[in-house]
Amino acid sequence: MADSWVNSWVDPARHIGADLHLELDGPDGRRATLIRALRDAVRSGRLAPGTRLPPYRSLAADLGVARNTVADAYAELVAEGWLTARQGSGTRVAERAEPFEGSARVAKKTPARARGPRHDLRQGTPDASAFPRAAWLASYRRALQQAPSEAFGPGDSGGRPELREALTEYLARARGVRTEPGRIVICSGFAHAVRLLFGGGVLRGPLATEAYGLDFHRELLAAAGVRTVPLPLDEDGARVDLLARERAVLLTPAHQFPTGGPLHATRRAAVVDWARARGAVILEDDYDGEFRYDRKPVGALQGLDPERVIHIGSVSKSLSPALRLGWMVLPERHVDGVLAAKGEREGWTSVLDQLCLADFVAKGSYDRHVRRMRQRYRSRRDRLVATLDEQAPHVEVTGIAAGLHAVLRLPPGTERSTVEAAARQGVALDGLAAFRHPRTDMTAPDGLVVGYATPSDHAYAAALEALCGVLPPP
């Protein structure tokens, strides 16, 4: 007899399939072995109380035994109280058949989820309640119905051609990016892009970065052995005139993170000239380029020189970070290196999600969602500004022409105590110092980075009230 078997059948009452795995090793006869295996499965909790077992005929056919062997095994376990049998209901695990302590059933219990903050005003995440479920589901259905059979194979490491074609059109139209599908590589987001570029040996340091940015990105670069050199910031953005012998520079030119404001036009031209003269590369993090509110669109830096700029974007702010979908628009000379670093087969981003996003973009659903969220977030920003003007007029609000967060300037020496007071009141937010490069010599102003996208609409007013309650007095 085989050591184990797996039985697949359809429960006619539930109209669902069920898989049943039992270990059938041992010297005993078939009936005794089957009884012991079923008893052990119930005792251990792998067969929970109420579980319906396969019919005699189905189980006997799968095992290659007589129907009476299964019937006798079931009857014995019914007599022992492990199973119950009723006409029209089939054979089920008895409700009183409790597993031993330490069994699989006990292990299924999970600890209580840790309580989060009452008001989440951290930057970086969109309003999860606004995810376009109906439109996304419609695109997923179309994508599944229309997908060619080869799409269900290993996958192209560059990404699905449908998505790369859709992104080529969208990025050209909405962000001024100049490219073609063969120069787009799909990734899971900015962090994945950095790992491929530097961890994969496509680019090397030293790398210039803005004096304020995500420490997570600096940690990724440090892990790849890349030394980062901070560039000071002023009202016109990064001081690209201070670039020297670095091999690359990482910028957020559409909306500097987190201080706000675009890179000035003269500096955009200057950094491209520097890259051409040095044979260097500009990494453009277009993290929230779609969300501008001042009717002064700032196109992608990549449009000035596609051979010197690597444009990196994702749907983490526009749709959801849970999708893990992003892209790199590469200079032609870097495409093969990135593909080699990624590997021959797609191992990071779901092919089905790529097909769905391609349909979502091509059908105009992405544009409609972005426009809707732009209006919503602009309203959120306006409510934040109005509330502060009324309750804390001494606090200056900056960086609000675009994006999903604002910077609140605080009196000197009050940032740390304000962040701590907010935490005690259940308000999660970040101090500006948390984003400062550790080696920068810029004067560090006190401030808060307040995200206004995360709270749902019904919770936003209470979040603003709580925020104003922890701000320092004038």
Sine and cosine of phi, psi and omega as CSV:
sin_phi,cos_phi,sin_psi,cos_psi,sin_omega,cos_omega
0.00,0.00,0.54,-0.84,0.02,-1.00
-0.90,0.43,0.42,-0.91,-0.01,-1.00
-0.94,0.35,-0.50,0.87,-0.01,-1.00
-0.41,-0.91,0.27,-0.96,0.07,-1.00
-0.58,-0.82,0.40,-0.92,0.10,-1.00
-0.81,-0.58,0.83,-0.56,-0.05,-1.00
-0.95,-0.32,0.78,-0.62,0.07,-1.00
-0.91,-0.42,0.77,-0.63,0.00,-1.00
-0.51,-0.86,0.10,-1.00,-0.01,-1.00
-0.91,-0.42,0.83,-0.55,0.06,-1.00
-0.97,0.24,0.94,-0.35,-0.06,-1.00
-0.91,0.41,-0.40,0.92,-0.01,-1.00
-0.97,0.23,-0.63,0.78,-0.05,-1.00
-0.99,-0.14,-0.25,0.97,-0.05,-1.00
0.86,0.51,0.62,0.79,0.05,-1.00
-0.75,-0.66,0.36,-0.93,0.04,-1.00
-1.00,0.06,0.43,-0.90,0.03,-1.00
-0.68,-0.73,0.70,-0.72,0.07,-1.00
-0.95,-0.30,0.69,-0.73,-0.04,-1.00
-0.75,-0.66,0.86,-0.52,-0.01,-1.00
-0.90,-0.44,0.79,-0.61,0.03,-1.00
-0.71,-0.71,0.57,-0.82,0.08,-1.00
-1.00,0.01,0.83,-0.55,-0.06,-1.00
-0.88,-0.47,0.67,0.74,0.05,-1.00
-1.00,-0.01,0.31,-0.95,0.02,-1.00
0.82,-0.57,0.32,-0.95,-0.10,-1.00
-1.00,0.09,-0.16,0.99,-0.09,-1.00
-0.95,0.32,0.21,-0.98,0.02,-1.00
-0.93,0.37,0.10,-1.00,-0.10,-1.00
-0.90,0.44,-0.68,0.73,-0.02,-1.00
-0.89,0.45,-0.75,0.67,-0.03,-1.00
-0.90,0.43,-0.64,0.77,0.01,-1.00
-0.91,0.42,-0.66,0.75,0.01,-1.00
-0.91,0.41,-0.67,0.75,0.03,-1.00
-0.87,0.49,-0.74,0.68,-0.03,-1.00
-0.90,0.44,-0.66,0.75,-0.02,-1.00
-0.91,0.42,-0.67,0.74,0.03,-1.00
-0.92,0.39,-0.67,0.74,0.01,-1.00
-0.88,0.48,-0.69,0.73,0.01,-1.00
-0.90,0.43,-0.60,0.80,0.00,-1.00
-0.92,0.40,-0.62,0.79,0.04,-1.00
-0.95,0.32,-0.72,0.70,-0.04,-1.00
-0.87,0.50,-0.63,0.77,-0.04,-1.00
-0.98,0.21,-0.25,0.97,-0.02,-1.00
1.00,-0.10,-0.04,1.00,0.03,-1.00
-0.92,0.39,-0.49,0.87,0.17,-0.99
-0.95,-0.31,0.97,-0.26,-0.11,-0.99
-0.97,0.22,0.40,-0.92,0.08,-1.00
-0.81,0.58,0.70,-0.71,-0.01,-1.00
1.00,-0.05,-0.21,0.98,-0.01,-1.00
-0.90,0.44,0.75,-0.66,0.02,-1.00
-1.00,0.06,0.75,-0.66,-0.01,-1.00
-1.00,0.00,0.34,-0.94,0.01,-1.00
-0.88,0.47,0.50,-0.87,0.07,-1.00
-0.89,0.46,0.38,-0.92,-0.01,-1.00
-0.78,0.62,-0.78,0.63,-0.12,-0.99
-0.87,0.49,-0.69,0.72,-0.04,-1.00
-0.91,0.42,-0.71,0.70,-0.03,-1.00
-0.93,0.37,-0.65,0.76,0.00,-1.00
-0.90,0.44,-0.65,0.76,-0.01,-1.00
-0.91,0.42,-0.65,0.76,0.00,-1.00
-0.93,0.37,-0.59,0.81,-0.04,-1.00
-0.99,0.12,-0.34,0.94,-0.08,-1.00
0.96,0.27,0.56,0.83,0.00,-1.00
-0.85,-0.52,0.15,-0.99,0.03,-1.00
-0.94,0.33,0.52,-0.85,0.02,-1.00
-0.86,0.51,-0.58,0.81,-0.01,-1.00
-0.90,0.43,-0.47,0.88,0.02,-1.00
-0.90,0.44,-0.69,0.72,0.03,-1.00
-0.93,0.37,-0.68,0.74,-0.01,-1.00
-0.87,0.49,-0.67,0.74,0.00,-1.00
-0.91,0.42,-0.64,0.77,0.00,-1.00
-0.90,0.44,-0.72,0.69,0.03,-1.00
-0.87,0.50,-0.70,0.71,-0.04,-1.00
-0.88,0.47,-0.64,0.77,0.01,-1.00
-0.89,0.45,-0.68,0.74,-0.03,-1.00
-0.96,0.28,-0.46,0.89,0.13,-0.99
-0.92,0.40,-0.69,0.73,0.00,-1.00
-0.90,0.44,-0.56,0.83,0.00,-1.00
-0.98,0.19,-0.23,0.97,0.01,-1.00
1.00,-0.09,0.06,1.00,0.02,-1.00
-0.98,0.21,-0.54,0.84,-0.05,-1.00
-0.82,-0.57,0.29,-0.96,0.14,-0.99
-0.79,-0.61,0.48,-0.88,0.01,-1.00
-0.65,-0.76,0.84,-0.55,0.04,-1.00
-0.71,-0.70,0.58,-0.81,-0.01,-1.00
-0.86,0.50,0.79,-0.61,0.03,-1.00
1.00,0.06,-0.20,0.98,-0.01,-1.00
-0.92,-0.39,-0.17,0.98,0.00,-1.00
0.97,0.23,-0.23,-0.97,0.00,-1.00
-0.97,-0.22,0.78,-0.63,-0.05,-1.00
-0.75,-0.66,0.34,-0.94,0.12,-0.99
-0.94,0.34,0.74,-0.68,-0.05,-1.00
-0.89,0.45,0.61,-0.79,-0.01,-1.00
-0.91,0.42,-0.41,0.91,-0.01,-1.00
-1.00,-0.02,0.05,1.00,-0.03,-1.00
-0.99,0.14,1.00,0.08,-0.06,-1.00
-1.00,0.06,0.64,-0.77,0.04,-1.00
-0.96,0.26,0.25,-0.97,0.07,-1.00
-0.94,0.33,0.35,-0.94,0.11,-0.99
-0.88,0.47,0.58,-0.82,-0.02,-1.00
0.99,0.14,0.04,1.00,-0.03,-1.00
-0.98,0.20,0.05,-1.00,-0.02,-1.00
-0.89,0.45,-0.55,0.83,-0.02,-1.00
-0.92,0.39,-0.66,0.75,0.04,-1.00
-0.91,0.42,-0.62,0.79,-0.05,-1.00
-0.92,0.40,-0.32,0.95,-0.02,-1.00
-0.95,0.32,-0.28,0.96,0.02,-1.00
-0.94,0.35,0.70,-0.71,-0.04,-1.00
-0.92,-0.39,0.51,-0.86,0.02,-1.00
-0.92,0.39,0.39,-0.92,0.02,-1.00
-0.89,0.46,0.62,-0.79,-0.01,-1.00
-0.94,0.34,0.70,-0.71,0.01,-1.00
-0.89,0.45,0.65,-0.76,-0.01,-1.00
-0.96,0.28,0.74,-0.67,0.04,-1.00
-1.00,0.03,-0.05,-1.00,0.01,-1.00
-0.93,0.37,0.47,-0.88,0.05,-1.00
-0.93,0.37,-0.58,0.81,-0.04,-1.00
-0.75,-0.66,0.91,-0.41,-0.04,-1.00
-0.99,-0.15,0.97,-0.23,0.04,-1.00
-0.91,-0.41,0.49,0.87,0.09,-1.00
-0.98,0.21,0.50,-0.87,0.01,-1.00
-0.97,0.23,0.28,-0.96,0.26,-0.96
0.96,-0.27,-0.21,0.98,-0.01,-1.00
-0.79,-0.61,0.60,-0.80,0.04,-1.00
-0.98,0.18,0.04,-1.00,0.07,-1.00
-0.96,0.28,0.95,-0.30,-0.07,-1.00
-0.90,0.44,-0.48,0.88,-0.02,-1.00
-0.94,0.33,-0.25,0.97,-0.05,-1.00
-1.00,-0.08,0.12,0.99,0.00,-1.00
-0.86,0.51,0.73,-0.68,-0.09,-1.00
-0.98,0.20,0.97,0.25,-0.15,-0.99
-0.88,0.48,-0.73,0.69,-0.07,-1.00
-0.90,0.43,-0.72,0.70,-0.01,-1.00
-0.92,0.39,-0.62,0.79,0.02,-1.00
-0.91,0.41,-0.67,0.75,0.02,-1.00
-0.90,0.44,-0.64,0.77,0.04,-1.00
-0.89,0.46,-0.66,0.75,0.05,-1.00
-0.92,0.39,-0.61,0.80,0.00,-1.00
-0.90,0.43,-0.67,0.74,0.02,-1.00
-0.90,0.44,-0.72,0.69,0.02,-1.00
-0.88,0.47,-0.67,0.74,-0.02,-1.00
-0.88,0.47,-0.67,0.74,0.02,-1.00
-0.92,0.40,-0.66,0.75,-0.03,-1.00
-0.93,0.38,-0.58,0.82,-0.12,-0.99
-0.99,-0.14,-0.14,0.99,-0.07,-1.00
-0.91,0.42,0.72,-0.69,0.10,-1.00
-0.93,0.36,0.37,-0.93,-0.05,-1.00
-0.86,0.51,-0.58,0.82,-0.04,-1.00
-0.92,0.40,-0.29,0.96,0.03,-1.00
-0.91,0.41,-0.35,0.94,-0.02,-1.00
-1.00,-0.05,0.21,0.98,0.10,-1.00
-1.00,0.02,-0.33,-0.94,-0.08,-1.00
-0.87,0.49,-0.59,0.81,0.04,-1.00
0.98,-0.17,0.51,-0.86,0.03,-1.00
-1.00,0.08,0.75,-0.66,-0.03,-1.00
-0.91,0.42,-0.36,0.93,0.05,-1.00
-0.97,0.26,-0.34,0.94,-0.05,-1.00
0.93,-0.36,0.28,-0.96,-0.01,-1.00
-0.90,0.43,0.70,-0.71,0.00,-1.00
-0.88,0.48,-0.53,0.85,0.02,-1.00
-0.87,0.50,-0.66,0.75,-0.01,-1.00
-0.96,0.29,-0.66,0.75,0.00,-1.00
-0.90,0.44,-0.58,0.81,0.05,-1.00
-0.93,0.36,-0.68,0.73,0.02,-1.00
-0.90,0.45,-0.65,0.76,0.01,-1.00
-0.93,0.37,-0.58,0.81,0.04,-1.00
-0.84,0.54,-0.73,0.68,-0.01,-1.00
-0.93,0.36,-0.71,0.71,-0.07,-1.00
-0.91,0.40,-0.74,0.67,-0.04,-1.00
-0.90,0.43,-0.58,0.82,0.06,-1.00
-0.91,0.42,-0.69,0.73,-0.07,-1.00
-0.96,0.28,-0.71,0.70,-0.15,-0.99
-1.00,-0.06,-0.45,0.89,-0.09,-1.00
-0.83,-0.55,-0.02,1.00,0.02,-1.00
0.95,0.30,0.42,0.91,0.00,-1.00
-0.99,0.14,0.69,-0.73,0.03,-1.00
-0.94,-0.33,0.92,-0.39,-0.04,-1.00
-0.31,-0.95,-0.12,-0.99,0.09,-1.00
-0.60,-0.80,0.32,-0.95,-0.11,-0.99
-0.82,0.57,-0.58,0.81,-0.05,-1.00
-0.93,0.37,-0.20,0.98,0.01,-1.00
-0.96,-0.28,0.18,0.98,0.10,-1.00
-0.96,-0.28,0.76,-0.64,0.09,-1.00
-0.87,-0.49,0.81,-0.59,0.01,-1.00
-0.98,0.19,0.67,-0.74,0.03,-1.00
-0.66,-0.75,-0.06,-1.00,-0.03,-1.00
-1.00,-0.09,0.02,1.00,0.02,-1.00
0.57,-0.82,-0.09,-1.00,-0.09,-1.00
-0.88,0.47,-0.69,0.73,-0.03,-1.00
-0.87,0.49,-0.67,0.74,0.05,-1.00
-0.89,0.46,-0.66,0.76,0.02,-1.00
-0.87,0.50,-0.69,0.72,0.00,-1.00
-0.89,0.45,-0.67,0.74,0.01,-1.00
-0.89,0.46,-0.65,0.76,0.00,-1.00
-0.92,0.38,-0.68,0.73,-0.09,-1.00
-0.95,0.33,-0.71,0.71,-0.08,-1.00
-0.98,-0.18,-0.68,0.73,0.06,-1.00
-0.92,0.40,-0.49,0.87,0.02,-1.00
-1.00,0.06,0.00,1.00,0.07,-1.00
0.98,0.19,0.20,0.98,0.03,-1.00
-0.94,0.34,-0.67,0.75,0.04,-1.00
-0.84,-0.55,0.38,-0.92,0.06,-1.00
-0.76,-0.65,0.35,-0.94,0.05,-1.00
-1.00,0.09,-0.04,-1.00,0.05,1.00
-0.95,0.31,0.45,-0.90,-0.04,-1.00
-0.85,-0.52,0.81,-0.58,0.09,-1.00
-0.99,0.15,0.66,-0.75,0.04,-1.00
-0.73,-0.69,0.33,-0.94,0.08,-1.00
-0.93,0.37,0.52,-0.85,-0.09,-1.00
-0.89,0.45,-0.40,0.92,0.09,-1.00
-0.87,-0.49,0.73,-0.68,-0.01,-1.00
-0.07,-1.00,-0.13,-0.99,-0.02,-1.00
-0.98,0.22,0.80,-0.60,0.05,-1.00
-0.90,0.43,-0.46,0.89,0.04,-1.00
-0.87,0.50,-0.64,0.77,0.04,-1.00
-0.92,0.40,-0.65,0.76,0.03,-1.00
-0.90,0.43,-0.59,0.81,0.04,-1.00
-0.92,0.39,-0.63,0.78,0.06,-1.00
-0.87,0.49,-0.71,0.71,-0.01,-1.00
-0.91,0.40,-0.67,0.74,0.02,-1.00
-0.89,0.46,-0.62,0.78,0.02,-1.00
-0.90,0.44,-0.47,0.88,0.04,-1.00
-1.00,0.03,0.12,0.99,0.03,-1.00
0.98,0.21,0.40,0.92,-0.05,-1.00
-0.99,-0.17,0.82,-0.57,0.09,-1.00
-1.00,0.09,0.76,-0.65,-0.01,-1.00
-0.96,-0.29,0.63,-0.78,-0.04,-1.00
-0.88,-0.47,0.88,-0.47,-0.07,-1.00
-0.97,0.24,0.66,-0.75,0.11,-0.99
-0.97,-0.24,0.79,-0.61,0.05,-1.00
-0.88,0.48,0.36,-0.93,0.01,-1.00
-0.87,-0.50,0.51,-0.86,0.19,-0.98
-0.63,-0.77,-0.27,-0.96,-0.07,-1.00
-0.91,0.42,-0.26,0.97,0.02,-1.00
-0.98,-0.21,0.13,0.99,0.02,-1.00
0.98,-0.21,-0.42,-0.91,-0.06,-1.00
-0.92,0.39,0.62,-0.79,0.03,-1.00
-0.99,0.16,0.97,0.22,-0.04,-1.00
-0.94,0.35,-0.25,0.97,0.07,-1.00
-0.92,0.38,-0.24,0.97,0.02,-1.00
-1.00,-0.03,-0.01,1.00,0.08,-1.00
-0.88,0.47,0.64,-0.77,-0.06,-1.00
-0.77,-0.64,-0.98,-0.22,-0.13,-0.99
-0.98,-0.20,0.26,0.97,0.04,-1.00
-0.91,0.42,0.43,-0.90,0.01,-1.00
-1.00,-0.05,-0.26,0.97,-0.01,-1.00
-0.36,-0.93,0.30,-0.95,0.07,-1.00
-0.65,-0.76,0.67,-0.74,0.03,-1.00
-0.96,-0.28,0.85,-0.53,-0.06,-1.00
-0.76,-0.65,0.41,-0.91,0.20,-0.98
-0.89,-0.45,0.96,0.29,-0.22,-0.98
-0.94,0.34,-0.47,0.88,-0.02,-1.00
-0.96,0.28,-0.57,0.82,-0.06,-1.00
-0.33,-0.94,0.99,-0.11,-0.11,-0.99
-0.81,0.59,0.75,-0.66,0.01,-1.00
-0.98,-0.21,0.80,-0.60,0.04,1.00
-0.97,-0.23,0.02,1.00,-0.19,-0.98
-0.96,0.29,-0.37,0.93,0.03,-1.00
1.00,-0.04,0.30,-0.95,0.02,-1.00
1.00,-0.09,0.60,-0.80,0.02,-1.00
-1.00,0.10,0.32,-0.95,0.13,-0.99
-0.95,0.32,0.79,-0.62,-0.06,-1.00
-0.86,0.51,0.51,-0.86,-0.06,-1.00
-0.84,0.54,-0.65,0.76,-0.01,-1.00
-0.91,0.41,-0.56,0.83,0.01,-1.00
-0.97,0.22,-0.51,0.86,0.11,-0.99
-0.87,0.49,-0.73,0.68,0.03,-1.00
-0.91,0.42,-0.63,0.78,-0.05,-1.00
-0.92,0.40,-0.63,0.77,-0.03,-1.00
-0.95,0.32,-0.54,0.84,0.08,-1.00
-0.92,0.40,-0.67,0.74,0.05,-1.00
-0.88,0.48,-0.65,0.76,0.04,-1.00
-0.88,0.48,-0.70,0.71,-0.02,-1.00
-0.89,0.45,-0.64,0.77,0.03,-1.00
-0.91,0.42,-0.68,0.73,-0.04,-1.00
-0.94,0.35,-0.57,0.82,-0.07,-1.00
-1.00,-0.07,-0.14,0.99,-0.14,-0.99
0.91,0.40,0.51,0.86,-0.08,-1.00
-0.99,-0.14,0.02,-1.00,-0.06,-1.00
-0.80,-0.60,0.61,-0.79,0.10,-1.00
-0.96,-0.28,0.81,-0.59,0.11,-0.99
-0.99,-0.11,0.88,-0.48,-0.03,-1.00
-0.97,-0.25,0.94,-0.35,0.06,-1.00
-1.00,-0.01,0.98,-0.21,-0.05,-1.00
-0.99,-0.11,0.90,0.44,-0.25,-0.97
-0.95,0.30,-0.46,0.89,0.04,-1.00
-0.55,-0.84,0.65,0.76,-0.11,-0.99
-0.89,0.46,-0.37,0.93,-0.04,-1.00
-0.98,0.21,-0.30,0.95,-0.16,-0.99
-0.97,-0.23,0.99,0.17,0.12,-0.99
-0.92,-0.40,0.60,-0.80,-0.11,-0.99
-0.86,-0.51,-0.06,1.00,-0.13,-0.99
-0.97,-0.25,0.21,0.98,0.03,-1.00
0.86,0.51,0.40,0.92,0.10,-1.00
-0.85,-0.52,0.99,0.16,-0.10,-1.00
-0.88,0.47,0.64,-0.77,0.05,-1.00
-0.90,-0.44,0.95,-0.33,-0.03,-1.00
-0.95,0.30,0.17,-0.98,0.00,-1.00
-0.92,0.39,0.63,-0.78,0.08,-1.00
-0.88,0.48,-0.49,0.87,-0.04,-1.00
-0.83,0.56,-0.50,0.86,-0.03,-1.00
-0.89,0.45,-0.35,0.94,0.02,-1.00
-0.97,0.24,-0.51,0.86,0.01,-1.00
-0.29,-0.96,1.00,-0.04,-0.03,-1.00
-0.88,0.47,-0.30,0.95,-0.01,-1.00
-1.00,-0.02,-0.07,1.00,0.00,-1.00
-0.86,-0.50,-0.10,0.99,-0.08,-1.00
-0.84,-0.54,0.75,-0.66,0.17,-0.98
-0.98,-0.19,0.92,-0.39,-0.04,-1.00
-1.00,-0.06,0.82,-0.58,-0.06,-1.00
-0.84,-0.54,0.81,-0.59,0.02,-1.00
-0.63,-0.78,0.13,-0.99,0.02,-1.00
-0.33,-0.94,0.06,-1.00,0.06,-1.00
-0.98,-0.21,0.23,0.97,-0.09,-1.00
-0.91,0.42,-0.52,0.85,0.04,-1.00
-1.00,-0.08,-0.58,0.82,-0.09,-1.00
-0.99,0.16,-0.56,0.83,0.00,-1.00
-0.88,-0.48,-0.95,0.31,-0.02,-1.00
-0.17,-0.99,0.66,-0.75,0.09,-1.00
-0.93,0.38,-0.29,0.96,-0.01,-1.00
-0.93,0.37,-0.35,0.94,-0.04,-1.00
-0.96,0.27,-0.45,0.89,0.00,-1.00
0.81,0.59,0.81,0.58,0.03,-1.00
-0.77,-0.63,0.81,-0.59,0.05,-1.00
-0.52,-0.85,-0.08,-1.00,-0.04,-1.00
-0.43,-0.90,0.45,-0.90,0.17,-0.98
-0.87,-0.49,0.76,-0.65,0.14,-0.99
-0.97,-0.23,0.92,-0.40,-0.24,-0.97
-0.94,-0.33,0.52,-0.86,0.28,-0.96
-0.87,0.49,0.52,-0.85,-0.10,-0.99
-0.83,0.56,-0.60,0.80,-0.08,-1.00
-0.94,0.33,-0.24,0.97,-0.04,-1.00
-0.98,-0.21,-0.12,0.99,-0.09,-1.00
-0.88,0.47,-0.77,0.64,-0.06,-1.00
-0.89,0.46,-0.62,0.79,0.00,-1.00
-0.91,0.42,-0.66,0.75,0.02,-1.00
-0.92,0.39,-0.67,0.75,0.02,-1.00
-0.90,0.44,-0.62,0.78,0.04,-1.00
-0.91,0.41,-0.63,0.78,0.02,-1.00
-0.92,0.39,-0.55,0.84,-0.03,-1.00
-0.97,0.24,-0.51,0.86,-0.01,-1.00
0.97,-0.24,0.20,-0.98,-0.11,-0.99
-0.95,0.32,-0.46,0.89,-0.08,-1.00
-0.85,-0.53,0.56,-0.83,0.03,-1.00
-0.91,0.41,0.89,-0.45,-0.03,-1.00
-0.83,-0.55,0.14,0.99,-0.09,-1.00
-0.87,-0.50,-0.69,0.72,-0.11,-0.99
-0.90,-0.44,0.70,-0.71,-0.04,-1.00
-0.89,0.45,0.76,-0.65,0.05,-1.00
-0.89,0.46,-0.62,0.78,0.00,-1.00
-0.91,0.41,-0.63,0.78,0.07,-1.00
-0.91,0.41,-0.59,0.80,0.05,-1.00
-0.89,0.45,-0.70,0.71,0.01,-1.00
-0.90,0.44,-0.63,0.78,0.01,-1.00
-0.91,0.42,-0.72,0.69,0.01,-1.00
-0.89,0.45,-0.60,0.80,0.04,-1.00
-0.86,0.51,-0.72,0.70,0.04,-1.00
-0.91,0.41,-0.66,0.75,-0.02,-1.00
-0.86,0.51,-0.64,0.77,0.03,-1.00
-0.96,0.27,-0.74,0.67,-0.09,-1.00
-0.90,0.44,-0.56,0.83,-0.03,-1.00
-0.99,0.11,0.01,1.00,0.01,-1.00
1.00,0.09,0.01,1.00,-0.02,-1.00
-0.92,0.40,-0.57,0.82,0.00,-1.00
-0.91,0.40,-0.71,0.70,0.04,-1.00
-0.85,0.52,-0.72,0.70,-0.02,-1.00
-0.89,0.45,-0.66,0.75,0.01,-1.00
-0.91,0.42,-0.71,0.71,-0.01,-1.00
-0.89,0.47,-0.69,0.73,0.02,-1.00
-0.88,0.47,-0.68,0.73,0.01,-1.00
-0.89,0.46,-0.70,0.71,-0.02,-1.00
-0.95,0.32,-0.53,0.85,0.07,-1.00
-0.87,0.50,-0.69,0.73,0.04,-1.00
-0.91,0.42,-0.67,0.74,-0.01,-1.00
-0.90,0.43,-0.72,0.69,-0.04,-1.00
-0.94,0.34,-0.53,0.85,0.08,-1.00
-0.90,0.43,-0.65,0.76,0.07,-1.00
-0.89,0.45,-0.64,0.76,0.04,-1.00
-0.88,0.47,-0.72,0.70,0.01,-1.00
-0.86,0.51,-0.71,0.71,-0.02,-1.00
-0.89,0.45,-0.61,0.79,0.04,-1.00
-0.92,0.40,-0.61,0.79,0.05,-1.00
-0.89,0.46,-0.75,0.66,-0.02,-1.00
-0.89,0.46,-0.70,0.72,-0.02,-1.00
-0.91,0.42,-0.66,0.75,0.00,-1.00
-0.90,0.43,-0.68,0.73,0.02,-1.00
-0.92,0.40,-0.62,0.78,0.02,-1.00
-0.88,0.47,-0.55,0.84,-0.02,-1.00
-0.99,0.11,-0.67,0.74,-0.14,-0.99
-0.97,-0.23,-0.37,0.93,0.00,-1.00
-0.58,-0.81,0.90,0.44,-0.08,-1.00
-0.90,0.43,-0.27,0.96,0.02,-1.00
-0.98,0.20,-0.18,0.98,-0.02,-1.00
-1.00,-0.06,0.85,-0.53,0.02,-1.00
-0.99,0.10,0.70,-0.71,0.02,-1.00
-0.94,-0.33,0.80,-0.60,-0.03,-1.00
-0.75,-0.66,0.17,-0.99,0.07,-1.00
0.94,0.35,0.53,0.85,-0.15,-0.99
-0.96,-0.29,0.13,0.99,0.00,-1.00
-0.96,0.28,-0.27,0.96,-0.04,-1.00
-0.36,-0.93,0.15,-0.99,0.15,-0.99
1.00,0.02,-0.25,-0.97,-0.08,-1.00
-0.85,-0.53,0.26,0.97,0.01,-1.00
-0.52,-0.85,0.25,-0.97,0.08,-1.00
-0.74,-0.67,0.36,-0.93,0.07,-1.00
-0.94,-0.34,0.80,-0.60,0.03,-1.00
-0.97,-0.24,0.88,-0.47,0.01,-1.00
-0.98,0.18,0.77,-0.63,-0.06,-1.00
-0.93,-0.38,0.36,-0.93,0.11,-0.99
-0.85,0.52,0.54,-0.84,-0.01,-1.00
-0.81,0.58,0.68,-0.74,0.07,-1.00
0.99,0.15,0.18,0.98,-0.07,-1.00
-0.92,-0.40,-0.09,1.00,-0.11,-0.99
-0.89,0.45,-0.78,0.62,-0.09,-1.00
-0.89,0.46,-0.72,0.70,-0.02,-1.00
-0.91,0.42,-0.54,0.84,0.02,-1.00
-0.94,0.35,-0.68,0.74,0.04,-1.00
-0.88,0.47,-0.65,0.76,0.01,-1.00
-0.92,0.39,-0.65,0.76,0.03,-1.00
-0.90,0.43,-0.63,0.78,0.04,-1.00
-0.88,0.47,-0.69,0.73,0.00,-1.00
-0.88,0.48,-0.63,0.77,0.01,-1.00
-0.91,0.42,-0.48,0.88,0.00,-1.00
-1.00,-0.04,0.13,0.99,0.03,-1.00
0.98,0.20,0.38,0.93,0.02,-1.00
-0.95,-0.30,0.89,-0.45,-0.01,-1.00
-1.00,-0.09,0.85,-0.53,0.09,-1.00
-0.42,-0.91,0.09,-1.00,-0.07,-1.00
-0.88,-0.48,0.58,-0.82,0.17,-0.99
-0.99,0.13,0.48,-0.88,-0.03,-1.00
-0.89,0.46,-0.53,0.85,-0.03,-1.00
-0.89,0.46,-0.41,0.91,-0.02,-1.00
-0.90,0.43,-0.31,0.95,-0.07,-1.00
-0.96,-0.26,0.04,1.00,-0.07,-1.00
-0.99,0.16,0.74,-0.68,0.05,-1.00
-0.89,0.46,0.73,-0.68,-0.09,-1.00
-0.90,0.43,-0.32,0.95,-0.04,-1.00
-0.96,-0.28,0.17,0.99,0.02,-1.00
-0.98,0.18,0.52,-0.85,0.04,-1.00
-0.96,-0.29,0.27,0.96,0.07,-1.00
-0.91,0.41,0.57,-0.82,0.15,-0.99
-0.91,0.41,0.79,-0.62,-0.11,-0.99
-1.00,-0.09,0.97,-0.25,0.06,-1.00
-0.96,0.29,0.45,-0.89,0.08,-1.00
-0.99,0.17,0.64,-0.76,0.00,-1.00
-0.12,-0.99,0.17,-0.99,0.07,-1.00
-0.86,-0.51,0.61,-0.79,0.14,-0.99
-0.97,-0.23,0.94,-0.34,-0.14,-0.99
-0.93,-0.37,0.90,-0.43,0.07,-1.00
-1.00,0.09,0.77,-0.64,-0.01,-1.00
-0.93,-0.36,0.19,0.98,-0.04,-1.00
-1.00,-0.10,-0.52,0.85,-0.18,-0.98
-0.92,0.38,-0.73,0.68,-0.06,-1.00
-0.89,0.46,0.57,-0.82,0.09,-1.00
-0.94,0.34,0.26,-0.97,-0.06,-1.00
-0.85,0.53,-0.68,0.73,-0.07,-1.00
-0.95,0.32,-0.33,0.94,-0.03,-1.00
-0.98,-0.17,-0.09,1.00,-0.16,-0.99
-0.93,0.36,-0.69,0.73,-0.03,-1.00
-0.86,0.51,-0.69,0.72,0.01,-1.00
-0.91,0.41,-0.57,0.82,0.02,-1.00
-0.91,0.41,-0.67,0.75,0.03,-1.00
-0.91,0.41,-0.64,0.77,0.03,-1.00
-0.88,0.47,-0.68,0.73,0.01,-1.00
-0.91,0.40,-0.61,0.79,0.03,-1.00
-0.87,0.49,-0.76,0.65,-0.03,-1.00
-0.89,0.46,-0.47,0.88,-0.01,-1.00
-0.94,0.34,-0.31,0.95,-0.02,-1.00
-0.95,-0.31,-0.05,1.00,-0.01,-1.00
-0.94,0.33,0.58,-0.81,-0.01,-1.00
-0.94,0.35,0.48,-0.88,0.02,-1.00
-0.94,0.33,0.25,-0.97,0.01,-1.00
-0.92,0.40,0.00,0.00,0.00,0.00
